[in-house]
Amino acid sequence: MRPGHLRLLACPACRSELALADDAEFRDGKVEAGRLRCTGCAAEYPVVRFIPRFVPLENYASGFGLQWTIHSRTQYDGTSGAGISRERFAAETGWPARLEGETVLEVGSGSGRFTEPAAGTGAMVVSVEYSNAVEANYASTGDRENVLIVQGDIYALPVPPASFERVFCIGVLQHTPDVERSFRSLVPCLKPGGSLVVDVYRKPRGLRRLLATKYLARRWTSRMAPERLYPLTKKYVETMWPLARVISRIPRVGKKLNWMLLIADYRGVYDLTDAQLREWAVLDTFDMLAPRYDTPEDRETLQRWYEEAGLTEIDVRYGYNGVEGRGRRPAAPR
C-alpha cells in the first residue's frame, strides 16, 4: 500500500480512521511492513508484504488461495490472449469504459482477473479478498498506483461507509457463509447515486437440479483438504480429457454431459487452445468441488434483496455466472 491509500481504509470494527505506526518499513515509496492503528478503538492491523491484513492469513477460503496461487495468471487476458475477463467485466457491470476520478470497490478478487480491467478504466480500485489469493493479485496488479489490495472480510469491510461510486462482487457471494448477509454488507459502501453489481450461482430446479452432479460430489470433496483435492482433480481432468473431447462433439448435449461428468468444458464458448481449455477445466472443476460453501440463489431472491436494500434502477437477469444484478443507491436529496 501507499501512504496516500490510508484515506481509502477504515477500522472494520468501529469505522474510525486508521493511522500508520511510526515503525513502518518502506520500499519504493510503498509500505512493505508495519501496523495500522485505529484512531477510535485503538485496534491494530498488520501490513505484511505491502498488503494491509484485517483477517487471519488462514481461513475458510484457503482453498481459493491454493487455486489462485497455482493458477495466478490462467484467467488473465494477457495470458489467454482472448479478452475474456475484460469482456465479462464490461458486460456484467455495464459501466463506462473510462472512470477517471471515481473510486471503485471490488469485493472478492481472487487472483485479480477483474481487478485488472477495473483498474484499466482509470478509476481508483480498492480490491478486497478474504483468502491469501491477495498475494497472487498483488504480484499482478499491486504496482499500479490506482490499485490498493487488501485482505479483509466481506462482513466487516475495512473501508469508510458511503465512499465508493461503484462496487462490484463477481463470482463470490455463493462461496460465503451467508449469501444474503454478504449482499447487504456491500450496500453501505456506496455513495448516494452509486452503482452495485453482483452475481450468484443460479439455483438449479427441475431437470437442472438432476444434472447438477457437482452437488453430489461436493458431499465429499468440500470436506477434503485443498492440498489433497487439487492433485486428484488435476489427474481426473487430464485423464478424462481425451474422452471429453469426443463427448463434446455430440450435438446439443455434448458439453452438458461433460459438465455432468465434472469436466468444466468451455469448447465453443471461449476461443482458447486445447491446452488452455484443459487448464481452465482443471481450475474450474476444482472451483466446483473445493469451496466450503456453495449456495446458489434464484433470480426472484436477488431481485428482492435489491428492492429491500432500497436500491433503484434494478436490473436482475440470468447471465455469465448464473444470476446477475445491477442497481443504484438513490441520490441524496438536494
C-alpha positions in Angstrom: 0.0 0.0 0.0 1.0 3.6 -0.4 0.7 6.1 2.4 -1.9 8.0 0.5 -4.1 5.0 0.5 -4.9 5.4 4.1 -7.9 7.6 3.2 -9.5 4.7 1.5 -9.4 2.5 4.6 -11.2 2.4 7.9 -11.2 0.3 11.0 -13.6 -2.7 10.3 -14.6 -2.7 14.0 -15.6 0.9 14.6 -15.2 2.6 11.1 -12.8 5.2 12.5 -9.8 6.4 10.5 -6.5 4.5 10.5 -3.0 5.8 11.1 0.3 4.3 10.1 2.6 3.5 13.1 6.0 5.1 13.2 7.9 1.8 12.8 6.6 1.2 9.3 9.1 -0.1 6.7 9.1 1.4 3.2 10.3 0.2 -0.2 9.9 2.2 -3.4 7.5 4.6 -1.7 5.2 1.8 -0.5 4.6 0.4 2.9 6.1 -3.0 2.9 5.6 -3.8 6.6 4.1 -2.1 9.6 0.9 -1.5 11.6 -2.3 0.4 11.1 -3.7 1.8 14.2 -7.3 2.7 14.7 -7.8 6.3 15.9 -11.0 5.4 17.6 -10.8 2.0 19.3 -7.0 1.6 19.2 -7.2 -1.7 17.3 -4.1 -2.6 15.3 -3.8 -4.3 11.9 -0.6 -5.5 10.3 0.7 -4.7 6.8 2.5 -7.7 5.5 4.3 -7.8 2.2 2.7 -4.5 1.2 -0.8 -5.7 1.9 -3.0 -4.5 4.8 -4.4 -7.6 6.6 -7.7 -7.4 8.5 -8.3 -11.1 8.8 -6.2 -14.2 9.8 -3.9 -15.3 7.0 -5.5 -18.8 7.1 -9.3 -19.0 7.0 -12.3 -20.9 5.4 -11.3 -19.6 1.9 -7.9 -21.3 2.0 -8.9 -23.4 -1.0 -9.2 -20.3 -3.1 -5.8 -19.2 -2.0 -4.4 -22.5 -3.3 -6.1 -22.4 -6.6 -5.2 -18.8 -7.3 -1.6 -19.4 -6.3 -1.4 -22.3 -8.8 -3.5 -20.5 -11.5 -2.5 -17.0 -10.7 -2.5 -15.9 -14.3 -4.7 -18.5 -16.0 -7.7 -16.3 -16.5 -5.8 -13.0 -17.2 -6.4 -11.7 -20.7 -2.6 -11.2 -21.2 -2.2 -15.0 -20.6 -5.2 -16.3 -22.6 -4.9 -13.7 -25.3 -8.7 -13.8 -25.7 -10.1 -10.8 -23.8 -12.4 -13.0 -21.8 -12.1 -11.2 -18.4 -12.3 -7.7 -19.9 -15.4 -8.6 -21.9 -17.1 -10.2 -19.0 -16.3 -7.3 -16.7 -17.8 -4.8 -19.2 -20.8 -7.0 -19.9 -21.7 -7.7 -16.2 -21.2 -4.2 -14.9 -22.5 -2.2 -17.9 -20.2 0.6 -16.7 -18.5 3.1 -19.0 -15.0 2.2 -20.3 -13.4 5.3 -18.6 -14.0 6.1 -14.9 -11.3 8.6 -14.1 -11.9 10.4 -10.9 -14.1 7.7 -9.4 -13.4 5.1 -6.7 -14.4 1.5 -7.2 -14.6 -1.2 -4.6 -14.0 -4.9 -5.6 -15.1 -7.4 -3.0 -13.6 -10.9 -3.6 -10.8 -10.5 -6.2 -9.3 -14.0 -6.4 -6.1 -13.6 -8.3 -7.2 -10.3 -9.8 -8.7 -11.2 -13.2 -11.3 -8.4 -12.8 -9.0 -6.1 -10.8 -7.0 -5.6 -14.0 -9.9 -4.4 -16.3 -11.3 -2.3 -13.4 -8.0 -0.6 -13.0 -7.8 -0.1 -16.7 -10.8 2.2 -16.5 -8.6 4.8 -14.8 -10.6 4.6 -11.5 -9.0 4.1 -8.1 -9.7 0.5 -7.3 -9.8 -0.9 -3.7 -9.7 -4.7 -4.1 -10.6 -6.8 -1.0 -10.1 -10.5 -0.9 -10.5 -12.9 2.1 -8.1 -15.6 1.2 -4.3 -15.4 0.6 -5.0 -15.1 -3.1 -4.3 -11.4 -2.3 -0.6 -12.4 -2.9 -1.3 -13.5 -6.4 -3.3 -10.4 -7.1 -0.6 -8.1 -5.7 2.0 -9.8 -7.9 0.0 -9.0 -11.0 -1.6 -5.6 -10.2 -0.1 -4.3 -6.9 2.4 -1.9 -8.6 -0.4 0.1 -10.2 -0.8 3.5 -8.5 -4.6 3.3 -8.8 -4.9 -0.2 -7.1 -5.0 -0.9 -3.3 -5.1 -4.6 -2.5 -6.4 -5.5 1.0 -7.0 -8.8 2.8 -10.4 -8.3 4.5 -13.8 -9.8 5.4 -16.9 -9.1 3.4 -18.9 -8.9 6.7 -16.5 -6.3 8.2 -15.2 -4.4 5.2 -12.2 -2.2 6.1 -13.4 0.9 4.2 -15.3 4.1 5.1 -19.0 3.9 4.6 -20.6 5.7 1.6 -17.3 6.2 -0.1 -17.5 4.4 -3.4 -19.1 5.4 -6.7 -19.1 1.8 -7.8 -19.0 -1.6 -6.0 -18.8 -5.0 -7.7 -18.7 -8.5 -6.4 -18.3 -11.1 -9.2 -18.1 -14.9 -8.6 -18.0 -14.5 -4.8 -21.4 -14.4 -3.0 -22.3 -18.1 -3.3 -19.0 -19.0 -1.6 -19.7 -17.0 1.6 -21.3 -18.4 4.7 -24.5 -16.2 4.4 -25.2 -15.0 0.9 -27.9 -12.5 1.8 -25.8 -11.0 4.6 -22.9 -10.8 2.2 -25.0 -8.9 -0.3 -26.4 -6.5 2.3 -22.8 -5.7 3.6 -22.0 -4.2 0.2 -24.8 -1.6 0.1 -23.4 0.8 2.8 -20.2 1.2 0.9 -22.0 3.0 -1.9 -22.1 6.8 -2.2 -25.5 8.2 -2.9 -26.1 7.5 -6.6 -23.5 4.7 -6.5 -23.8 1.5 -8.6 -23.8 -2.0 -7.2 -23.1 -5.1 -9.4 -23.1 -8.7 -8.1 -23.7 -12.2 -9.4 -24.5 -15.5 -7.8 -24.9 -19.1 -9.0 -28.3 -19.9 -10.3 -30.3 -22.3 -8.1 -31.0 -25.5 -10.1 -34.6 -26.6 -10.3 -36.3 -29.5 -12.1 -34.1 -31.1 -14.7 -31.3 -28.7 -14.0 -31.2 -30.0 -10.4 -30.8 -33.6 -11.6 -28.0 -32.6 -13.9 -26.1 -30.7 -11.1 -23.9 -33.6 -10.2 -21.3 -31.4 -8.6 -23.6 -31.1 -5.5 -23.5 -34.8 -5.1 -19.7 -34.9 -5.4 -19.4 -31.9 -3.0 -20.7 -34.0 -0.1 -17.2 -35.5 0.0 -14.9 -33.1 -1.9 -15.9 -29.9 0.1 -14.6 -31.7 3.2 -11.2 -32.6 1.7 -8.1 -30.6 2.3 -7.5 -28.5 -0.8 -3.9 -29.7 -1.0 -5.2 -33.3 -1.3 -8.1 -32.5 -3.6 -6.3 -30.4 -6.2 -3.9 -33.1 -7.4 -6.8 -35.6 -7.6 -8.9 -33.1 -9.6 -6.0 -32.4 -11.9 -5.3 -36.1 -12.6 -9.0 -36.7 -13.1 -9.5 -33.9 -15.7 -6.3 -34.8 -17.6 -7.2 -38.5 -17.7 -10.7 -37.7 -18.9 -9.7 -35.0 -21.3 -9.4 -37.2 -24.5 -12.8 -38.7 -23.8 -14.3 -35.3 -23.0 -13.0 -34.1 -26.4 -15.0 -36.8 -28.1 -18.1 -36.3 -25.9 -18.1 -32.5 -26.7 -18.7 -33.3 -30.3 -22.1 -34.9 -29.6 -24.7 -32.3 -31.0 -26.6 -30.2 -28.4 -25.8 -32.3 -25.3 -22.0 -33.0 -25.5 -20.8 -30.1 -23.4 -23.6 -30.6 -20.9 -22.6 -34.2 -20.5 -19.0 -33.2 -19.8 -20.2 -30.8 -17.0 -22.2 -33.7 -15.6 -19.0 -35.7 -15.6 -17.4 -32.8 -13.7 -15.3 -31.6 -16.6 -15.6 -27.8 -17.0 -15.9 -27.7 -20.8 -15.6 -24.3 -22.5 -15.2 -25.6 -26.0 -17.1 -23.3 -28.4 -17.6 -20.8 -25.6 -14.0 -19.3 -25.4 -11.5 -19.1 -28.2 -8.7 -20.9 -26.4 -6.1 -23.6 -27.4 -6.7 -27.1 -26.3 -4.0 -26.8 -23.7 -5.6 -23.6 -22.4 -9.1 -25.3 -22.3 -7.6 -28.1 -20.3 -6.0 -25.7 -17.8 -9.3 -23.8 -17.4 -11.1 -27.2 -16.9 -8.7 -28.1 -14.1 -9.2 -24.7 -12.5 -13.0 -24.6 -12.7 -13.5 -28.2 -11.9 -11.5 -27.7 -8.7 -13.5 -24.5 -8.2 -16.7 -26.5 -8.3 -15.6 -29.1 -5.8 -13.4 -27.4 -3.3 -15.2 -24.4 -1.7 -16.6 -24.9 1.8 -19.7 -23.0 0.8 -21.7 -23.1 -2.4 -25.1 -21.6 -2.1 -27.0 -20.8 -5.3 -30.0 -18.4 -5.4 -32.8 -17.7 -7.8 -33.5 -14.5 -9.8 -36.5 -13.6 -7.7 -34.5 -13.8 -4.5 -31.8 -11.5 -5.8 -34.4 -9.1 -7.1 -36.0 -8.9 -3.7 -32.6 -8.2 -2.0 -32.0 -5.2 -4.3 -35.5 -3.9 -3.6 -35.3 -4.4 0.2 -32.0 -2.6 0.2 -33.7 0.4 -1.2 -31.8 0.4 -4.5 -33.2 1.8 -7.7 -32.7 1.2 -11.4 -32.7 -2.5 -10.6 -31.8 -5.0 -13.4 -31.6 -8.7 -12.4 -31.3 -11.3 -15.1 -29.6 -14.6 -16.0 -26.1 -14.1 -17.3 -22.5 -15.3 -17.2 -22.3 -16.8 -13.8 -26.0 -17.6 -13.2 -27.9 -14.6 -11.9 -26.6 -11.0 -12.3 -27.8 -8.0 -10.5 -27.3 -4.2 -11.0 -28.8 -1.4 -9.0 -28.1 2.1 -7.8 -28.3 3.7 -4.4 -30.7 6.7 -4.5 -29.0 10.0 -4.9 -29.1 12.3 -1.8 -31.9 14.9 -2.0 -30.8 18.4 -2.8 
